[in-house]
Amino acid sequence: MPVLSPSVSQIGASPASILRRRARELREAGRDIIELSSGNLDFATPEHVVAAAHAAALRGETRYTDVDGTPELKAAVRAALQRHNHLTYAQDEVVICNGSTQALFNALLATVAQGDEVIVPAPYWAPYLDQVRLTGGTPVIVPCPQNNGFKLRPSDLRAAITARTRWLIINNPVNPSGAVYSPAELSDIAAVLLQHPDIWILADGLYEHIVFDGLHAPTLAEIEPRLKLRTLTVSGVAKAYAMMGWRIGYAAGPAALIRAMINIQSQTTSCASSISQAAAVAALSGPQDLLHERASILRTKRDLFAGILNGCAGLSCELPEGTFYLLVCCAGVIGKRATDGREIRTDRDFAAYLLEHADVAVFPGEDFGLSPYIRVSFANAPPTIEEAGRRLKRACAALQ
Ligand SMILES: Cc1ncc(COP(=O)(O)O)c(C=O)c1O
């Protein structure tokens, strides 16, 4: 057995990869599993984006690029940040990474020392925690329950800050709840941060374009320019343009931090894929109407699925303002028993019950730091949503 480092010993495989593997095993055994757990959109990558990748490959853009990304993609990212967030960044204030996952990790690795604390509002995207732990830091989880709209309250942030706090990670819109911070809510959070000049802000806006009813999900630097010098604005093309597998994310922030992140990247993975970078230029610089069109399709699916779920015994959910997830409260099934006598004690038990007895894969809220909930995706075809709804309804009704 290899001896694992202390930081690696603290982390495990991501819940997403474990669930994906189990769903695949069941499928291979002949079961028809509906995956409501996926972070993939069911849209195709736009054709003009695929064509740009193809053309780049044929042109011979198949070599390493600069570690920090091609000048063309960095310019396209800067233009997008200007267009969408009214944020101006110089070329040396932007880095292109292998997905925003890498941007987040490089930033933490560049700044967090043993024992430093990183504030993470819960519910959260689980990798934040293990990324912090890998750097030797300690995640400080701040619960943001449903009666707070699943959002961080300024008073709770203030109470979580200590002399060791290095970062606040703030995700807008929030995976898994779909909550969207308004400009006023972010201003109130900014007011607390202005009193603590040593805290950095990691603003993860990966779902910024999946918002409903004409909403805008702002990022902190746009709301409070005085925080821009210590904010890292992170986003990517994965969710906006259905380019999950192309692995292009980016970060924009102070040049010194960006330089440190580039140094880490140069020694670990080097540049992101040259072909994917060409595709991302086409996505960010091409027609943007599809963002609204796709958000409006997702809104219809949200309404369909939320209606079905609210009709399932023991489940309830509110309509999220963004993302393609519903965080469904399952308090009403906790304490009930399946027909085989097994008690549903936790949301993890409930998710296991749904996978094994209803052929539906969902994430338990525990994986996002808030129980008792399950997270389901509505980025599926309406017939799939309806079939999933029938299975969930039956499974809930069968509990006693
Ligand atoms: C909140 C959040 N941030 C970051 C990521 C990472 O995305 P990617 O590395 O594909 O850009 C995800 C992926 O699902 C996410 O949900």
The ligand as a MOL file (V3000), in Angstrom:
LIG
                    3D

  0  0  0     0  0            999 V3000
M  V30 BEGIN CTAB
M  V30 COUNTS 16 16 0 0 0
M  V30 BEGIN ATOM
M  V30 1 C -20.4520 25.6090 -8.7580 0
M  V30 2 C -19.5020 24.9660 -9.6860 0
M  V30 3 N -18.2840 25.5140 -9.8470 0
M  V30 4 C -17.3780 24.9730 -10.6720 0
M  V30 5 C -17.6550 23.8240 -11.3810 0
M  V30 6 C -16.5950 23.2560 -12.2880 0
M  V30 7 O -16.9420 23.2980 -13.6230 0
M  V30 8 P -15.9300 23.1460 -14.8260 0
M  V30 9 O -14.6340 22.6470 -14.2700 0
M  V30 10 O -16.5710 22.1900 -15.7520 0
M  V30 11 O -15.7560 24.5140 -15.4430 0
M  V30 12 C -18.9050 23.2070 -11.2500 0
M  V30 13 C -19.2370 21.9910 -11.9990 0
M  V30 14 O -20.2900 21.4330 -11.9370 0
M  V30 15 C -19.8490 23.7990 -10.3790 0
M  V30 16 O -21.0660 23.2680 -10.1990 0
M  V30 END ATOM
M  V30 BEGIN BOND
M  V30 1 1 1 2
M  V30 2 1 2 3
M  V30 3 2 2 15
M  V30 4 2 3 4
M  V30 5 1 4 5
M  V30 6 1 5 6
M  V30 7 2 5 12
M  V30 8 1 6 7
M  V30 9 1 7 8
M  V30 10 2 8 9
M  V30 11 1 8 10
M  V30 12 1 8 11
M  V30 13 1 12 13
M  V30 14 1 12 15
M  V30 15 2 13 14
M  V30 16 1 15 16
M  V30 END BOND
M  V30 END CTAB
M  END
